[in-house]
Amino acid sequence: MNGKIRTVKLRRNLSLLEAIMIGLGPTIGPTIFVVPRLAVELAGPAAILTFILAGVITLFTALNYAEMSSIVPEAGGGYAFANKVFGGFPAFLSGWFMWSGNVAYMALSAYTMALTTSYFFPSFPTAEIAIFFIILITSINLLGVKEAGRIQVALTTVVLVILVGFVMLGLPNVETKLFSPFAPNGTFPIILAIGYVYTVFFGFEIITDVQEEVKRASVIVPKAILITMLIANIIFPSIIFILVGVMPVNEISSFNTPIEAVASVLFGQTGSIIIIFAAAVASIASLNSTTIATSRIMYALGRDGHLPSIFFELHNRFRTPYFGILVSAVTAILLIISIRLEIMIYLASFGFMLGLLIINPAGLFISRKVPKRRSIFKLPLYPLIPTVAIITTIATLSTIELGAIIVGSVFVVIGVFLKIITGLLSPKH
């Protein structure tokens, strides 16, 4: 390593509020505006149960992450945990999978932003607008995490207020007759839809990707993870409850953004415009969070020699992993150009789940592998929670669409190729 890499370090600038908002950004990001359509189409009113189950399943992983983050407060999130326990190729794969999931979500966020823009400017080309927003957010992230964090707080607060308002104002208009039959397609579609819904709850993982830039990370990061999951597990089933209670399920599935359609029924054009605005802001907030996350994962992989050392380099002035930011942006742009929206959603889930197959088991051994650091956040009922997290991840993986598996496999091949090339070019060879 050269002197620049050794002396320039990430700054611990992020507060508890900023950490929460970095997790909530993608959690209440674009997927909650587009995911309900297919979830309701598959499961009918029982889509509410799908969201509840997905939230509970994800909660076990979130608790596992909370304990591991208090022991290993390093950049790279789940990869950093797997690296401490397993090291070597398994650790690299965990990081590469999580980067793949996040970069797919990054592309999804930009694409959803472009779709909402087309509501106001229908003549604007969707792909080009998505690419423009990736370039814009990439530029902001190159300037520093503190600047990105401040933007995140403002954007996510706006979205959260609008969605809570949507739920509260929609409750008096719910008609219970619309919930019958509750599961018109049987129980299997309820389970099948979990793989599609899964990404909605996974924003908490991004908090751990930036934990090397969080003040008192061992204390703050576990708190931020749990607060993010609490909000998500309350607001998402509530939103689906309003959708199903106001509009028949066959109509919900005919809209790309059902929340906007229901808001239009309840509050007219003004409600529709407000929800579209919220979707746009949520997409930007999510794009911002995932841009932060992808670059920090690559930074960690470069730090530990799994990727070329240029990924570990920080900008001398802004202290940002500029090369990882740029590579992630280019990859997201390529996904926007080449695959459809549903595949982006499934690809994000696929990457996260494969990463978790390696990361969740680390929770069983991390306290023994890092004995000098005591966990400030201690899991109850150890080893039950890490074990359940492993089992639920394996079960949910079976719900992923074939197209996402194919695209994800291409990502795996590329990652392994880069790992091999990096090893061959390293000084020891």
N, C-alpha and C positions, 0 to 999 in steps of 0.2 A: 504494500500500500504506500502511496505517496503521502507527503506531509499534509497536503490539503485535506485528504480524507481523514487523517487522524485528528486534525485540530478543529475543523469546522463541525459543530454538533447541532442536533435538533434542539430547538428552544422549547422549554416547558412553559407555554403561554396560555394553555386552555384551562378554563374554569369548569366547575361542575355544570353550570348552565350550558356552556358551549359544548361540553361533552355529551350532555343529554340531547341537545339539538342536532348534533352530528349523527347521533343514533336515530333520532326521530325523523330526520330529513328523509332518508330512504324508507323508513318504516311507514310513515304516512305520506309517502311519495306517490309517484304516478300509478303504481299498481292498484291502489284502492279505488282509483277512478275507472280503470279498465278491467281489472280482474273479476269483479262481481258478475259481469255479463256471462262469461263461460261457466262460472261457478253455479249460477242460478240455472243456466241452461242444462247443466249436468244433473244437479241435485234438487232443483225446484226450491221451495221454501226451506228445505233442509240444508241449504247452503249456509244458513246461520250456524247449524251444527258443524259443518265443515270448517268454518272460521274458528269456532270454539275449540275444536279438536286440534287444528293446526297451531293455535295459540298455546294450548296445553303441551303439545309435543315440543314446540320450540322452547317453552319455559324450562324444560329439563336441561336443554343445551345451554340456555342463558345462565342458569344457576351454575352449571359446570364452568362456563367461561368466567363467571364472576369470581369464583375461588381461584382459578388459575391466573387471572389477571392480577390478583392481589399478591401472588407469589412471583410472577414474572412480568413486571411492568415495562416491557420492551416493545418497540415498534414491530409491526408485523402481525399482531393479534394471534389468531389461532396457530399460525405457522411458528411463532416464537415459542408457544407452549409445546408443540410437537417436536420442535428442535431440541428443547431442553430434555425431553424424555426419550425420544427415538433417535434424533439426529440423522445425518446422512440422507439417503434417497427418499425414505418415507417422509421426512420433514420437508424436503424439497417439494414432493408431490402435494403435500397438504397446502403449502404456500401457493403453488401453481394453480391448484384447483380453486382456492379462494380468490386468487387474482382473476381467474377466468369467470367465476360467478359475478364478481364485482364489475368487471369490465362489460359483461353482458347487461348488467343492471344499469351501468353508465349509458350504454347505447339505448336501452329502453327508456331511460329518463329523458334523454335528448329527443328521442322520437316522439314521446308523448307530449313534450313541450311543443314540438312542431305541429302535432295534431291539434292542440289547443289554439295555436296561432292561426291555423287554417280556419278556425271558427270565425275569427274576426277578419282574416285576409284569405279568403278561399282560393284566390289565384296564386298564392305563394306556393312554390314547390316544397313538399314535405321533407325530403331527404336533405335538400340544401339548407333549409332552416335548421334542421337538427344538427347538421355539421357546423353551422354558424354558432349555435349555442355551445357546442363542445369547445370550439376555439375560444369563445368568450370566457367560459369558466376555467379553461386551461390557463389562460392568460392571468386570471385573478389568482389562481393557485400557485403560479410561478412566483408571485410577489410575497407569499408567506402564509402560514397557517392561521395566524392571528387575524389577518384580514378576511380569510375565508371563513373563520369561526364567527366573526361578527356578522357577516352576511347571513350565515346559517341561522343564527338566533333570530334575526329579523324575519327571514323568509318562513321559517318553520312556525313561528308564533302566529303569523298571519293565517297560515293554512289550518293550524289547530283551532283557532278561534272560529273560523268559518265552518269547519266540520262539526264542532261541538254545537254551534248555532243551528246547523242543518238538522242534527239529531233532536235537539230540544224543541225546535219549532215544528218538526215533523211529527213528534209523538202524538199530539191531539188528532192527527189525521189518519192514524193507523186503523185499518179495518181488519178485524180478526178473521173474517171469512176468507180473506185472501191467503191464509196460511193452510187452507185445506184444499186438496190433500197435501200433507206435509212433505212426504217423500214419494212423489208420483212415479219416479223411476226406480224405486227400490233403494236398498242400503248401499250397494256397491258403488254407485256414482258419488255418494257422499264421501267415501274413502278415496275414490279416484281423483276427486277434485282437490284433495289435500296437496298433491304435488304441484298443482297450479297456484294454489293459495299460499304455499309455503314461503315464498319470497317476501310476502307482505310483512311478515313478522321478523325478518332477519336483519334489520338495521342495527340492532344492538352490537353485532359483530364488528361493525365499522368503528365503534368506540375503541375497541382493543387494538385496532390497526394504528391508531394515533396516540396510544397511551404514553409513548415516550415524549409526547408534547403536552401532556396533561399535568397540571400541578398536583402534587401529592397523589400520584396515580394509583398507588396501592389502596388508597381509601376512596378516592373519588370515582375511579372507573367502575368498581363493583356497584356503587350506588347508582351511577348513571345507567348501567345495564338494567338493573331492577326497576328503576323508574320508567325507563323506556318500555319495558315489557308490560308493566302495569297499565300504562296509558293505552298501549296497543290492544291488550286483551279486553279493555273496556270499550274502546271507541269502535273497533272494527265490527264485532257482532252487532253493536248498536246501529251502525250504518246499514248493514244488511237487513236488520229488523225493519228499519224505516222503508227501505226499498221494497221489500216484499209486502209490507203492510199498506203500501200506497198504490202500487202498480202491479197488475197481474204478471206472473212470471213469464208468460209467452211474450209480453211486451218488453219486459226488462231485457230479455235476451236479444231483442232486435236493435238495441242501441249500443254503440261502442262505449259510451260513457253513461251508464244508467243513472248515476248520481245527478248528472246534469239534466237528464230527462225528467226525473222525479222532482227536482227542484223547479223545473219549468211548470209541472203540474201544480205544485204547491204554491209557488210564489210568482208565477208568470215569467216574463222575459227577464225581469230584474234578477230573480233567483237563478235563472239559467246563466246569466252573465257572471254573477258572483261565483258560481261553482266552476265555470270555465276559467275564471281568473285564478281561483284556488288551485285548480289542476295545473295551470301554468306555473304558478309559484312553487307548488309541490315538486314539479318536475325539475325546476331549477335548483331547489334545495337538495333534492336527491342526487342530481348530477354533480353538485358541489361536493356532497359527502363521499360519493363513490370515486370521484377524482382524487380526493384526499386519500382514500383507502387504497386504491390500486397502486398509487405511487409509493406508499409506505410499505406495502407488501414487497414490491420489487426492490425497494431500498434494503429491506431485511434480507432478501435472497441474495442481493449483491454483497451485503455486509459479511455473510457467512460463506461466500465463495460458490454459491450455486448458480449465480448469473455473473456476467462480466462486471468487473469492479466499477465501471462507469455508473452502474445503477446505485452504487453506494456513495457516489460523489454528491455533495451539496453545493448549491450556489454560494459563493463566498459572501455575497451581500444579503441575500434573502433567506439563506439556510433552508432551501427547499430541494428535495430530490428531483431536480429538473428533468433528468433523462427518463426516469420512470413516469413522470407526469406526461411527457411528450409521447412516449411509446404507448401508454394506455389510451391516450386521446386518439392516436392514429388507428389503433386496433378497434376502438369503439366506432370510429368512422367507417371502417371496413365492414363491420357487422351491420351497420345501418344500411349500407349499400347492398348487402348480399343476402340478408335473411329477413323473414317477416316477423311481425310483432309477437305472435304467440310463441315462436321459437326462441325469441330473446328471453321471454319470461321463463320458459322451461329450461333454457340453457343456464340462466342464473341459478335456478333451483338445483340443477344437475351439478354445477360447479361447487355450490355450497355443500350439497349432500356428500359428494365424494371427499371433499376436504374434511368434513366432520367425521367420516369413517376412520380417519387417522387422528383427528384432533380430540374427539370425545374420549377415546381410550386413554389419552394422556392424563385425563383427570384422575384416573385410578392410581397413577404412579408419581405424579409431579411433586408431591410433598416429600417423597423419598429421594427423588432425583435432585431436588434443590433444597437440601436439608438446612442450609444456613438462613433461609428466609421462611418465616412463619406466616401462614395465611391470616390476614386481618379479617377476611370474610371466610368463615368456616362453614362448609356444607353440612346441613343436617342429614342424618340417616346415611352417612357414608358406609359402603360404596353404592348405595341404591341409586342415587341420582345419576352419577356417571354411567352406570349400567343401563338404566332406563333410556338415557340419552342415546347410547349406542344402539339399543334395540329399535327405538323409534326411527332413528335415521335409516337403518337398514330396511325397515318396513316401508318407509315413505319413498325410498329410492325406486321401488317397483312401479310407482305411479308416473314416472317421467316419460314423456313422449319420445318415440323413436327418432324423430328429426333432431331433437336436442341431443340425444345420445350420439348421433353421428357427428354433429358439429362439435360436441364436447370431445369426442375422440380425436378429432383433428387438432384441437387445442393441446391434448395430451401428447400427441406425436411431436408437435412443435416444441413443447416444453422440454420433453426428453432430449430432443435434438440439441436445444440450447444448452442443456445441462452437460451433455457429452462434449460439445464444443468448448464450453467453459473449462471443463476438466482438462481437456487436451492442451489448451492454451495457457493453463496456469503455470507458474514458475516451477513447480515440482516436477512437471513433465519436460 
